[in-house]
Amino acid sequence: MFSVALSEEKEPSVRVVLGHFIFVYIHPYMDGNGRTGRFLMNLMVAAGGYPWTVIPVERRQEYMVSLEEASSKQNIAPFAEFLAGLSNADSRAKRPRSFLQQANSRAPFNQHDQGLNY
């Protein structure tokens, strides 16, 4: 179900947010899920034509809280907003409108999202 949703999604920003969340939610490995998820997220970022996004270690708690909100309360908006905030803070990238800003403004990422059950 998720792989179909990701493969059919046209907007790279939405694929990035959902792809990272889905991988971390599945939690397929004993160790390294977060690192692998962030790496996969950046592969999707690069595939969309955007520069890589780094989650600073000093913002790890905020990152974890936003993922927990998506997982336990079926509300992915804080995670999308967190990633968009990272993208906005990176003014060195000189992108007109970041892919994460597009993801955050494009769809209502919450439990009411049509066709996706988190």
PLY file of the C-alpha trace (Angstrom):
ply
format ascii 1.0
element vertex 118
property float x
property float y
property float z
element edge 117
property int vertex1
property int vertex2
end_header
0.00 0.00 0.00
2.69 2.52 0.98
5.01 1.59 -1.88
2.16 2.19 -4.34
1.35 5.55 -2.73
5.01 6.58 -2.90
5.55 5.40 -6.46
2.41 7.18 -7.68
3.15 10.44 -5.84
4.35 13.09 -8.29
5.66 15.61 -5.75
9.19 14.77 -4.53
8.60 16.63 -1.27
5.68 14.40 -0.34
7.68 11.27 -1.24
10.51 12.49 1.03
8.30 13.11 4.06
6.23 9.95 3.68
9.13 7.75 2.59
11.26 8.66 5.59
8.35 8.30 8.01
7.23 4.95 6.60
10.73 3.45 6.75
11.31 4.57 10.33
7.79 3.46 11.32
8.37 -0.04 9.93
11.66 -0.19 11.85
13.09 -3.18 9.94
16.49 -3.43 11.68
17.71 -3.92 15.23
19.97 -0.87 14.89
20.50 1.93 12.39
16.90 2.57 11.33
17.16 6.32 11.89
20.47 6.66 10.07
19.22 4.51 7.19
15.93 6.42 7.09
17.75 9.76 6.92
20.02 8.41 4.20
17.03 7.16 2.18
15.31 10.51 2.75
18.31 12.28 1.25
18.40 9.91 -1.72
14.80 10.92 -2.40
15.75 14.58 -1.88
18.57 14.28 -4.43
16.32 12.39 -6.86
13.92 15.34 -6.67
16.74 17.69 -7.67
17.28 19.29 -4.28
20.31 19.50 -1.97
20.59 17.10 0.97
18.97 18.02 4.27
20.85 17.49 7.52
19.10 17.00 10.84
21.39 18.68 13.40
22.17 16.59 16.46
21.02 19.45 18.69
17.53 19.15 17.16
17.34 15.36 17.59
14.73 15.56 20.35
12.45 17.73 18.20
12.94 15.26 15.33
12.03 12.30 17.56
8.97 14.06 19.02
7.66 14.88 15.53
8.12 11.27 14.42
6.36 10.04 17.56
3.44 12.39 16.86
3.14 10.91 13.38
3.37 7.37 14.69
1.24 7.44 17.81
-1.29 10.15 16.97
-1.45 9.62 13.19
-0.52 13.25 12.61
2.38 13.66 10.21
2.05 17.49 10.01
4.61 18.17 12.80
7.16 15.95 11.02
6.57 17.70 7.69
6.81 21.06 9.46
10.01 20.00 11.21
11.64 19.04 7.91
10.32 22.20 6.25
11.84 24.22 9.09
15.21 22.61 8.48
14.91 23.41 4.83
13.94 27.03 5.56
16.91 27.44 7.91
19.32 26.35 5.18
19.51 29.65 3.33
22.85 28.65 1.79
21.01 26.28 -0.57
19.47 29.23 -2.48
16.39 27.34 -3.60
13.37 29.39 -4.65
10.88 27.33 -2.69
12.13 24.25 -1.00
10.63 20.85 -1.63
9.76 20.54 2.04
7.86 23.82 1.99
5.92 22.39 -0.95
5.17 19.20 0.96
4.03 21.12 3.99
1.68 23.34 1.99
0.41 20.76 -0.50
-1.58 18.25 1.54
-3.21 17.83 4.94
-0.79 15.33 6.45
-2.91 13.85 9.16
-5.25 11.00 9.86
-7.81 12.52 7.50
-5.50 12.12 4.50
-7.46 10.24 1.87
-6.21 6.73 1.11
-3.36 6.58 3.62
-3.66 4.98 7.02
-0.62 5.68 9.13
0 1
1 2
2 3
3 4
4 5
5 6
6 7
7 8
8 9
9 10
10 11
11 12
12 13
13 14
14 15
15 16
16 17
17 18
18 19
19 20
20 21
21 22
22 23
23 24
24 25
25 26
26 27
27 28
28 29
29 30
30 31
31 32
32 33
33 34
34 35
35 36
36 37
37 38
38 39
39 40
40 41
41 42
42 43
43 44
44 45
45 46
46 47
47 48
48 49
49 50
50 51
51 52
52 53
53 54
54 55
55 56
56 57
57 58
58 59
59 60
60 61
61 62
62 63
63 64
64 65
65 66
66 67
67 68
68 69
69 70
70 71
71 72
72 73
73 74
74 75
75 76
76 77
77 78
78 79
79 80
80 81
81 82
82 83
83 84
84 85
85 86
86 87
87 88
88 89
89 90
90 91
91 92
92 93
93 94
94 95
95 96
96 97
97 98
98 99
99 100
100 101
101 102
102 103
103 104
104 105
105 106
106 107
107 108
108 109
109 110
110 111
111 112
112 113
113 114
114 115
115 116
116 117
